[in-house]
């Protein structure tokens, strides 16, 4: 078995094909968005304790609703699969 090797000698003639001197190395954590100037900051929202509690309860309510939906759909899927299984066994 012969290996294919390059037999011609490479000779650099000094021409620039693509100037890559301005290219930076990519970040390991991905492309982070550029920071905005300090003048364009969002206004800080001040919430009272009561408003904060209601916001937390609203988020908890939404999470529980989504969780209940998943439980109901999973229960229906299990019931349908058990029905199919008992139909095929009988």
MOFEN-V537644 format. One line per field, one symbol per residue. phi: phi as a letter, one per 40 degrees, with the letter a starting at -180 (. if undefined). psi: psi as a letter, one per 20 degrees, with the letter a starting at -180 (. if undefined). A space follows every 50 residues. Layout:
phi=???
psi=???
This chain:
phi=.bccbcccccbccgcccacbcccccccccgccccccccccccccccbccc cccccccccccccccccccccccccccccccccccccccc
psi=pqqoqphqppppjiqogpojhipqqqqhjaoqqqqqqhhkqqqppoqrhg hgghgghghgggghggghggggggghgggghhggghghh.
